Amino acid sequence: MSLSNPEFSESKILRPITLHQNSHEKKGGLAALTIAATGIVFGDIGTSPLYALKECFSPEHGIPFSEESVYGILSMVFWAFLIVVSLKYLLFVMRASNNGEGGILALMALALRTVPPNSKRSLAIIMLGVFGACMFYGDAVITPAISVLSAVEGLEIVSEEFTRFVIPITLAILICLFLIQRSGTHIVGALFGPIMIIWFLVLAVMGFYNIVDNPHVLIAVRPIYAIEFLMEHSLQAFIVLGAVFLVLTGAEALYADMGHFGAKPIRLAWFFITMPSLLLNYFGQGAFLISHPEAITNPFFLMVPESYTLSLVILATIATVIASQAVISGAYSMTSQAILLGFVPKMKVSYTSAKEIGQIYIPTINWLLLVVVVAIVIAFKSSANLAAAYGIAVTTTMIITTILAAIVMSFVWKWNPIFIFLVIGSFLIVDFAFLAANLLKVAEGGWFPLLLGMICFLLLMTWFQGRRILREKAIQNGIPLESFVQSLAAHPPHRVEGTAVFLTAHVDYVPVAMLHNLKHNRILHERVIFLKISVWDIPFVEDEERLTFKDLGAGMYLVRAIYGFKETPDVLSIMEMIGKQFNIQCELMETSFFLARDTVVPSAIPGMAIWREKLFAWMFQNSAKPADFFQIPTNRVVELGAKIEI
């Protein structure tokens, strides 16, 4: 690839590249990956039996308890699993692989390949993808709270004396969970899969034990029971649909974690471990409720003999901690991708494992999540109250995933439009039905994830548009690089030994830091490297295709380093590759890295609303320093600042 390649255009911030790239390597055999996927991918959806069916029969819904209503709700659960998880995600959505990676940002990147850059359609796709990602943060704070709280509430079944300890124990567990994040989870992470296998086995045994007592409950797999339930109870049944959706929370993780495990292990884990265990447990709860209607207060814990309750509470708590850990790690991963794609300011990213690059820790996100999670546990006080807030964030993300998948089906895969209409139309009917049912819970707590998602969306889009304004101003006021280098070669300033590396945002224009260096120091190093680090819309880039090089003459070179959105740029590794590939040896102690540290000043110049410009300026000044983010030794950094009006 040469610098004349049109993909070097600075206007293409999220455009596809032509690099040929292998799928992300998966370590371990199929069986090991399937077990690992069971522990990480299905933690959220796997702990839903703790609270989902109990919420379906909440007295607030006004559904009279009867054997027919049990059959109707179980039928809806069965077909929700079949349509949303098995068909939509596993059969269709997981085909949308971005070089082996999944998730809403990867899907957004695929959809962007179908539209012209900087067009209204590309902006619409970006806004859809970003809003879906923002709603994930709502899920990331509610999942730990409702999961751990619902598990600890099992203590109330052991003894009413424990009721007053439920909130303190829940808070203690959650606080400890967030405190250990800085040390990483790689030590206990190997236990996640086996523990969750035990959890699903226990779910299956619990369900089977109760189904044996009332096998007639299995007739609920017939869709007629769901249809009759919806027709008989109309509005109340529609409200209950929002509670039924709780069994699907975590389904989005199947697609988001595809890059970690691959599609086949996730499919195997779902069809042979997770789905059978969950259905057995839900049907077992239904069978138990038919015989013991008074157990509706907490059917999950009451369906086992009293002597096993405490052990089940402990196992459930461990399972919910694992589920919470998976969501927290997902929040780190999502933030890291958003930083590299230009939607979030640079933040300090720590690596908690020397072997697994995906194990990261972002302090800012960790403490924000902790504060919000603790606050909602104290505010909502019970899993039943939190259930009202749960679901809206996930349903919104699911709808956006369906829409983006339709774009990929139409313009990337070029499927038959009639087939796409039938498939996507069917999925959207189900998605919007669940969303409408969950919107009825806005006043009861559903406002919280919506508010959190909209705040995140405002911040991310402000940062994205603010950076675009800065980029446009830099281009308007920039000095062409090649003509500037020619003038320097014709009239060189005093040259000094060593290497100067100027990080630049534009390959075609002179970095501001260099202009300031020449203005104030009036020197030029014997070797000058203009380094542009680009993040493109693929997950990974092979090392042999990472660098593009051009000799500008007079000891000056232009280098572009390309990274995928799931990688983290490292300037020192780039310098090593420059030495190996282009035979330009740069001793670290003789190399200085020049960075621009700009100050953004809001003004009345056309751009964004003044209040958004002030917000962007605040975010800009509080973002991590480029030297820290790119892992440059602080004793080799020279920062030169300037004020920029937007």
N, C-alpha and C positions, 0 to 999 in steps of 0.2 A: 504494500500500500504506500502510496506517495502522498506528499502534501497537496498535490493537485487533485486528489480524489475528492469528489463532491461531498463525501461524508464528513470532510473536515470543516464544512460550513458551520460557523458559530451559531447560526440560527437554528440548527437542528439539535436541540437539547435532549430530545427523547426519541431520536430516529433510529431505525434499524441499521445494522451494519452487515457487511457481507462476510465477516469472519466465519470460517468453517470451524465448528466447535463440537467437541464430543460432549455427551451428556455427563453431568456431574457424577463422579465415581461413587459408587455405593460400596461401603465396606461391609464385609461379612456375607454369609450365605443367606439364602432366602428365608430359612426358618428363623435365623437370628434377627433378621430385619423385621420379620412378621411379629416376633415377640417384642422387639423394641418399639415398633409402631403401636402395638397394643398398649404399651405403657405411656407413650407420649401423645399419640394422636387422639386416642379415644378416652382420655381421662375425663374431659368435660361431659361428653354425652354419656359416658359410663357411670357417672355419679348422679345422673338425673332421676333414677328410681327413688332416691332419698326423699324427693319432694314433689315430683311431677304428678303422680296419680292422686296424692293427698290434695293437691291444689285443684285438680279437676273436680273433686267432690266438695270443694269449699262451700259452706252454707251461704256465702255471699252471692253465689251464682244462681241460687234458687232452683237447682235441679233436684227434684225429689229422688231420694235413693231407692233404687229398685234393681232387680236382676237385669231388666232390659236396659237400663241406663248404664250398668256395668258393661254389658255386651257392646253397647253403642260406643262408649269411650274406648274400650279395648280395640274395637274395629278401626276407629280413627287412628289410634296409635300404630296399629299394624300397617295400615295403608300409607300413613305418613312416612314410616320407615321405608316402605317399598318404593314410593314415588319420589320423595325428596332425596333420600340418602342413596338408595340402591340405583335408581334410574338416573336422576338428575346429576348427582355428583359423581358417582362411580362410573356410570356408563358414558355420560356425555361431557360434563364439565372437565373431568380429569384428562380428557383427550387434548384439552387446550394447554399443552406443555410449552413453556418458553425455555427451550433448551434444557428440559428436564425439570424446570422449576414451576411451581404453582403459586396460588395466592392472588388476591385481587389486584395488587400492584403489577405482578407479572402478567395477568390477564389484561390489564389496562395497557401495558406496553405492547402486547400483541395487537390489541384493537387499534392502537395509534398507528400501526404500520399501514392501515387501510385508508388513511386520510392525509391530505396535504399538511405539512408543518405550518404552525402558526395560523391555522384556519379556525373558523368558528366551530367546526365539527371536532377538531382536535382539542380545542378548549373545553367543549362539552364532555368529551370522553375523559379528559383529565379531571374535570370537576366531579364526574361520576365516580371515577376510581378513587380520588382523594376522599370524597365523602364516605364511600364504603370503608376505606381504611380508617377514617376517623371514628366511625361507628364501632369499629373493632375495639377501640379503647374503652367504650362503654361496657362491652363484654368483658374486657380485661380487669375492670374493677368490680363488676358484679359477680363474676364467676367465683373468685376466691371467697368473697363474703357469703354468698348463698350456699356454696358447697360446704365450707367448713362449718358454718352455722347450722345447717341442716343435719350434719353428722353429729355435732356436739349436742344437738337437741335430743338425741337418743338417750342422753342421761336422764331426761325427764321420765322416760319409760322405766329406767332402772329404779328411780326413786324421785318423788316430788321434791325431796329435800335438795336435790341437785339443780332445781330450776334457777335459783338465784346465781348459780355459778356458770350458767351457759354463756352469757355475754363475756365475762372476764376470761374464761378459758378460750373462747373463740378469738378474742383480741390478742391473748398471749401467743396463741399458735400462729396467727397471721403476722404479728410483729416479729416473732422469731424467724418466720419464713422469709420476710423481706430483709432481715438483718444478715442472714447467711448468704444472701445473693452475691455479696462482694467477694466471698471466698470461692464461689462457683459450686456447681452441683455435680461435677464430674465424678466425685467420689461415691455419692449415693445414686447417681443417675443410672448406673448399671443395674440397680435393684428395681427401678421403676417397672420394667417389663415383667419380671417374675411376680412382683407384688400385684400388679394389675391382672395378671393371669389368674392368680389366686382369687382376687376380687370378683372377676367375672365367673369363675368356677363356683364361688359361694353364691353369687346371684342366681346362677342356673340351678344349683341344688335347692336353694330356698324356694324358687318358683316351682320346680318339679315336685317337691315335697307337698306343696299345697294344691297343685293341679291334680295329683293322684287322688286327693280327697274329693275333687269336683271336676272331673275331666270334661264335663259338658261345656265348660267355659271356652274350650277351644273352638267352638262353632262361631265365636266372634270374629274369626278371620274372614268370614263372609262379608262383603261390602254392604250387603243389604241392611245389616244392623246399624252401620254408621249412617246410612241414608235415612232409615226410619227414625233414628235418634234426632237427626237434624230437622226432619220434617215435623216431628211431634213436638219438640221443645222450641223450635224456631229461634227466637232472640236469645233465650237462655243457653241454648246449644251453641249459638254463634259466640257467645261470651266464653263458654267453656273451651271453644276452639283455641283461644289464646292460651289457656292452661295446657291443652294438649300439645301445643308447640314446644313446651318446656322439654319434651322428650327429645327434641331435635337440636337443642342448644349444643354447640360444639361440632355440628355437621360441617361448617365452613372449614374447620381445622383439617378435614380429610384432604381438601384441595391445597390448603396453605402449606401443609407439611409434606407435600408430594416430593419436593426437592430433597428432603432429608432421607426418605426411605424408598422412594419409587412408587409407582402406581400399583404394581402387582402385590407387594407385601401389604399395602393398605387394603386392597380389595380382599385378599385372603383373610386378613385379620377381621374384617367386617363380616364377611359371609360365614366364616367358620368359627369365630370366637365371639365377637362383640354382639352382633345382631341376634344370634340364637340365645345368648345369655340374657340379653335385655328383654327379649320377647317372653322368655320363660319367666323372668321375674315379674314383668308387668301382668302377665296372665295369671301368675301365681298370686299376686296381690289381689287381682280381681276375684279369683276363686275364694281366697280367704275372706274378702269383704262380703261376698254373697252369704257365707256362713256366719260371719261376725260383723254385721253392719256397724256395731259400736266402735270398731277399730279404725274408723275413718279418720280419727284424730292423727294417727301416725301408722298407717298400715305396714310400712316397710319394717319397722322395728318390732311391731306387735305380731308379725306373722311368724316369728321364730319363738321357740320355747324360752321362757323367762331366764333360764340358766345360761343361755347363749347371748343374751342381750348386750351385756357389757363387752364381751369379746367382739361382737358385731360393731358396737360403737367405736371401739379402738381401730378395727380394720377399716371402717368407713371413714374415720378421721384421717388415717394414713392415705387412703385412696383420694380423698378430697384435697389433701395437701399436694399429692402428685398432680392432680388435675389443675390445681392453682399454679403450681410451678410451671406446667406446660404453657398456661396462658401468659404468665409473667414473662417467660422466655420468648414467647411469641410477640409480646409488646416490645421487647428489646430488638428483636429481629426486624419487626415492622418499622421501628424508629430508625434503625440503622439503614434500611433500604430507602426510607423517605429522606434521610440526610443526603445520601449519595445521589438521589434523583433530584435533589434541589427543592424539596418541599419543607424541610425542617432545618433550622440553624445547626451549625456544627456543634456537637456535644462531645464531651470526653467519653471515649469508649474503651473499656478495659477488657482484656482477654483473660478468662478464668481457667483456661486449659491450654497447655502447650501443644497438645495433640489435636484437639478439635477446634478448628477456627470458628465454627458456628457458635461456640459457647462464649457469649459476650455479656458484659454487664455495663449498663449505662446509669450512673449514679442519679442524674437528674430525673430520669423516668422512674427509677426505683422509689425514690423518696416521694415523688408526686403520687404514685400509685398507692404507697403506704398510707399517706395522709387521707386520700379519698376513700380507700377501703375501710380504714378505721372509722372515718366519719359516717359512712353509710351503715356500718354495723350498729353504731350507736344510735343513728337516726331511725333506722327501720326496725331494729330490735329482734326480728324473727324472720325465718326463711319464708313464711307465708306472706309477710309484708313485702319482702324483697322480690317475691315471685311476680308481683304486679309491675315491678320495674324491669324485670327480665323479659327478653323476647323481642322488644322493639328494635334494639340495636342489631340483633342477629337477623331478623326478618328484613330489615332495610338492606343489610349487606348482601343477603341472599338474592333480593330483587335486582340489585345492581350487578351481581355476578351473572344472573340470567340474561340481563340486557347486554352486557359486554360479551357474553358467550354467543349471543345471537349475531353480534357484529362479526365476530371471528368466524362463525359458521358461514355467514353470507359472503364475506369479502376475502377471507384467508383460505378457508377450505372450499368455498364455492359450492356448497351443497344446494340441492334443489329447494327453491323458495317455498314451495308448497309443504315439503317435509319440515323445513325450518319453522314455518308458520304453525304447523300442527304441534310440533314438539315444544317450541318456546311458548306458544300460546297456552298449552296445557300446564306447563310449569308456572307461568305467570299467574294463571287463574288460582293455582294452589298458593303461590307466594303472596298474592294480594289478599287472598282470603285470610291467611294467617296474619298479615300486616294489619288489615282492618280490625280483626278481632283483638290484636294487641293494642291498637290505638284507643280502644275503649278503656284501656287501663292507664291512659295518660295522667288523669287527675289523681290516680291512686299511687303514683310513683313512676309511671312510664315517662314522665317529663324529664326525669333525671338523665337517662342515657341520651335522650334527644338534645337536652341542653349541653351536655358534655360533648357530644358529637359536633354540634354546631359551633361551639367555642373552638374546638380543635380545627374544624374546617376553616373558620375565619383566620386562625393563626397560620395554617399551612398555605392557604391561598394568598394571604397577605405576603408571606415570605416569598412564595413563588413569583408573584407579580412584581414585588419590590426588586427582586434580583433581576427580573427581566428588564425593568426600567433602568437599573444600574448598567446592565449589559448594553442596552441601546445607547445610553449616554456615553459609555466608554467608546463605542464604535463611532458615534458622531464626532466626538472630540479627539479620537485616537490619531496617532501618527503612524503611517504605514511602516511596518517593520523592515522590509527588505530595502526600501529607499533610505531609511535611517541608517541601516548597517553600512550601506554603500558610502554614505556621507562620512560615517565614522572612520571607515577604511581610508578615505581620501584625506581626512583631516583628523588623525587619531589623537586622543588625549594621552596623558602619561599612562603607560602600561605598567602594571605591577604583577608580581608573581602570584600564582595560585589560581583558583577557579571561583567564579561567581555564578551562582545559580539563581536566576530570577523566575519565580513562579508567576505565571501569567494566566489570565482568564481568556485571552484571545491570541490565536496563533498568527494573526495578520497585523497586530498592532503592538507598539512598544509598551512594555510594562511600565506603569507609573513609577514603581520603585526604582527602575533604572534611570528614568529622567531625573528623579530626586537625587540619586547617587551621583550622576554626572554634574548636576547643578551645584551640589554642596561639597562633594569630595573631589571632583574634577579628575577622576582616575578611571581606568578601565583595566580589569584583570586580563592576564594573558590568555585565559580560556573563559569564555562566557557561554553559558547554556541557558536558553530560554525554555522553560519546562511548563508544558500545559498538561494538566491531569484531567482526563475526560471520563465521565461515567455514562455508559450507554445502556440501552434497554435490553440487555441480555444478562443472565445471572453471572456468568464466568467468562474469562478470556484466557486463552492459553498463553504461557509466558513467551513463547517464540513469536506470538502475534501481538504482544502487548505494546511494543515500542515502534514508533515511526520517527525517522531521523532525516534531517536535512542540514548539509554543511552550507552555512551562509557566507563563508569566507572570513578572512582576518581573525581566525581563531574563535569564531562565534558559530553556535550550532542551535538548531531548533529541534526540540524533542517533544513528541506527544506520547503520553502514557495512557493507555486505555484500560479501564477497569469495568467489570460487570457490577450490577447494583447489589450483588450479594458479597462483594469483596470489599476490602478496606485498603485504600491507597497507602503505600509506605514509600516515602521518598528515598530512604537509605537503600532499600532493595532496588529501586529504580536506578540509583547511581551505580550499584553493582552491575546491573544488566547493561547499562551504557558502556561500562568498562569492558565487559565480556563481548558484547555484540559489535561495538563500534570502535574498540581499541582506544578509548579516551579514558586514561587512568587519572582518577581524581582522588588524591589523598584527603581523607576526611578532615584532618587538622589543617589542611591548606585550602579548604573549601568553605565559602561563606554563602549562606542562603538568604537572599533578599526578598522580603515580603512587604506588600502594601497593607498598612493598617489604616483603613479609611474611616472617617467619621461621617455618617449620613445626617444631613440637615434637611428637615421637612421644609417645603416652601410652597408657594402658590403656583409653581410651574405645573402645567397639566400632567397628570399621572394618575395617582390614586387620590381618594378623599384625604383631606389633611389629617383627620384622626387616624386613618389607616397608615399614612406616612409616618406619623409619630409612633404608632405601634411597631412599624417595621424598623424605624430607627432604634427603638428600645431593644428589639430582638437582635438587631445587627450588633449593637454594642455589647450585648450580653452573651453572644455566641462564643463558642470556644475559639481560642486563637488557632489560626491555620498551622502554626508550628506544632502545637500539641496534637491537633487532629491528624496531621500527616506524619507524626512521629519523627520530627526533626530535632536533633540535640539542641537544647536551648543555648548552649555556649557557641553555636555556629550560626545563630540567627541574627539578622539585622532587619529591624522593622522601620519602615519609613511611611509616615502617615500623610493624609490629605483630607480636606473636607469636600464632600460631594453633595450638591443640592438635588433633591428629587421632587 
